[in-house]
Amino acid sequence: MPYCSQCGAQVRDTDAFCGMCAARQPVPAPPAGDGISPRTASILCYIPVVGWIPAVIALASGRFRRDTTVRFHAFQGIYLFVVWLIVDWILGPATGFSMGRAWAGSWHTGIPALGLVGLLKAAVMVAWVVMMVKASKGEMYRLPILGELAERSVAEQK
């Protein structure tokens, strides 16, 4: 049995106020993850660069175990992050790309010298933002190749 947050008298779990001092009792916080909607979970899977973290949490969560829409977005978000890693860790060093040179541009034209790797990174960033918007509208937009992989991943877990 819990105790009053003001005077320490015993109160019942269902009491909103203490019977001794009439102090309002705090409402217990809901368990973590219970308050998040499926739409919000889907949106979080596409946060640029760090969206893989909520995607893995959504996939591991018992709450979304049977929600194919959230699982689809989680897988697609993870696959989009893998594309980012391939561009950043493999193509970038292979072509000698660095962020400092990417945005430095030419001092006399003021135009950023992005190159292929920079354009690919920009494309992945745009894809993340577009997918956040699509997920916020409740749409299940399938990115080329990645969407098919995500659908297969969801189907394999049924």
C-alpha positions as CSV (number, residue, x, y, z in Angstrom):
1,M,0.0,0.0,0.0
2,P,1.5,3.4,-1.0
3,Y,1.9,6.4,1.3
4,C,0.9,10.1,0.9
5,S,3.5,12.2,-0.8
6,Q,2.9,15.1,1.8
7,C,2.2,13.6,5.2
8,G,3.2,10.0,4.9
9,A,-0.2,8.5,5.8
10,Q,-1.3,5.3,4.0
11,V,-3.4,5.8,0.9
12,R,-4.9,3.4,-1.5
13,D,-3.6,3.0,-5.1
14,T,-6.8,4.5,-6.4
15,D,-6.9,7.6,-4.1
16,A,-6.4,10.9,-5.9
17,F,-6.2,12.8,-2.5
18,C,-4.9,11.9,0.9
19,G,-7.6,11.1,3.5
20,M,-5.5,12.8,6.3
21,C,-4.1,16.0,4.7
22,A,-6.1,16.2,1.5
23,A,-2.9,16.5,-0.6
24,R,-3.2,15.5,-4.2
25,Q,-1.4,12.3,-4.9
26,P,0.9,11.9,-7.9
27,V,-0.3,9.8,-10.8
28,P,2.1,7.0,-11.5
29,A,3.9,7.3,-14.9
30,P,2.9,4.8,-17.6
31,P,5.5,2.1,-18.5
32,A,8.1,3.2,-21.0
33,G,6.9,2.9,-24.6
34,D,3.2,2.5,-23.8
35,G,2.4,6.1,-24.5
36,I,3.9,6.2,-28.0
37,S,1.6,5.8,-30.9
38,P,2.4,3.6,-33.9
39,R,2.5,6.7,-36.2
40,T,5.1,8.4,-33.9
41,A,7.1,5.2,-33.7
42,S,7.1,5.1,-37.5
43,I,8.3,8.7,-37.8
44,L,11.1,8.2,-35.3
45,C,12.5,5.4,-37.4
46,Y,13.5,8.0,-40.0
47,I,15.4,10.6,-37.9
48,P,18.5,11.3,-40.0
49,V,21.6,9.4,-38.8
50,V,20.2,8.2,-35.5
51,G,16.8,6.8,-36.6
52,W,18.2,3.3,-36.4
53,I,18.0,3.5,-32.6
54,P,14.2,3.9,-32.3
55,A,13.9,1.5,-35.2
56,V,15.7,-1.3,-33.3
57,I,13.7,-0.4,-30.2
58,A,10.4,-0.7,-32.2
59,L,11.5,-4.0,-33.6
60,A,12.4,-5.3,-30.1
61,S,9.3,-3.9,-28.5
62,G,6.5,-6.3,-27.7
63,R,4.0,-3.5,-28.3
64,F,4.8,-3.4,-32.0
65,R,5.4,-7.1,-32.5
66,R,2.3,-7.5,-34.6
67,D,2.1,-4.0,-36.1
68,T,3.3,-4.6,-39.7
69,T,3.3,-0.9,-40.5
70,V,5.6,0.1,-37.7
71,R,7.8,-2.9,-38.4
72,F,8.0,-2.0,-42.1
73,H,9.1,1.6,-41.3
74,A,11.6,0.3,-38.8
75,F,13.2,-2.1,-41.3
76,Q,13.1,0.5,-44.1
77,G,14.7,3.1,-41.7
78,I,17.5,0.7,-40.8
79,Y,18.1,-0.1,-44.4
80,L,18.3,3.6,-45.3
81,F,20.8,4.0,-42.5
82,V,22.9,1.2,-44.0
83,V,22.9,3.0,-47.3
84,W,24.1,6.1,-45.4
85,L,26.9,4.0,-43.9
86,I,27.9,2.6,-47.3
87,V,28.1,6.1,-48.7
88,D,29.9,7.6,-45.7
89,W,32.3,4.9,-44.7
90,I,33.0,3.1,-48.0
91,L,32.4,5.5,-50.9
92,G,33.6,8.6,-49.1
93,P,37.1,7.3,-48.2
94,A,37.4,5.5,-51.6
95,T,36.9,8.8,-53.4
96,G,38.7,11.0,-51.0
97,F,35.6,12.9,-49.9
98,S,35.5,14.9,-46.7
99,M,32.8,17.1,-45.3
100,G,35.2,20.0,-45.1
101,R,35.9,20.0,-48.8
102,A,32.2,19.2,-49.6
103,W,30.9,22.5,-48.4
104,A,34.0,24.7,-48.9
105,G,33.2,25.2,-52.6
106,S,35.0,27.5,-54.8
107,W,35.8,30.8,-53.1
108,H,35.2,32.8,-56.3
109,T,31.8,31.2,-57.2
110,G,30.4,30.4,-53.8
111,I,29.0,27.1,-55.2
112,P,29.5,24.1,-53.0
113,A,31.7,21.4,-54.5
114,L,29.7,18.4,-53.5
115,G,30.8,15.7,-55.9
116,L,29.1,12.3,-56.2
117,V,29.4,11.2,-52.6
118,G,28.0,14.6,-51.4
119,L,25.1,14.2,-53.8
120,L,24.4,10.7,-52.5
121,K,24.5,11.9,-48.9
122,A,22.1,14.7,-49.8
123,A,19.8,12.1,-51.5
124,V,19.8,9.9,-48.4
125,M,19.0,13.0,-46.2
126,V,16.2,14.0,-48.5
127,A,14.9,10.4,-48.4
128,W,14.9,10.5,-44.6
129,V,12.9,13.7,-44.5
130,V,10.5,12.6,-47.2
131,M,9.9,9.3,-45.3
132,M,9.3,11.2,-42.0
133,V,6.6,13.3,-43.8
134,K,5.1,10.2,-45.4
135,A,5.0,8.3,-42.1
136,S,3.5,11.3,-40.4
137,K,0.6,11.2,-42.9
138,G,0.2,7.4,-42.3
139,E,1.4,6.5,-45.7
140,M,3.5,3.3,-46.3
141,Y,5.7,4.6,-49.1
142,R,8.1,2.0,-50.4
143,L,11.5,3.3,-51.3
144,P,13.0,1.6,-54.4
145,I,14.9,-1.6,-53.4
146,L,14.8,-0.7,-49.7
147,G,11.0,-0.9,-49.5
148,E,11.0,-4.4,-51.0
149,L,13.7,-5.5,-48.6
150,A,11.6,-4.1,-45.7
151,E,8.5,-5.9,-46.9
152,R,10.4,-9.2,-47.1
153,S,11.8,-8.7,-43.6
154,V,8.3,-8.1,-42.2
155,A,6.9,-11.1,-44.1
156,E,9.6,-13.4,-42.8
157,Q,8.7,-12.6,-39.2
158,K,5.0,-13.5,-39.5
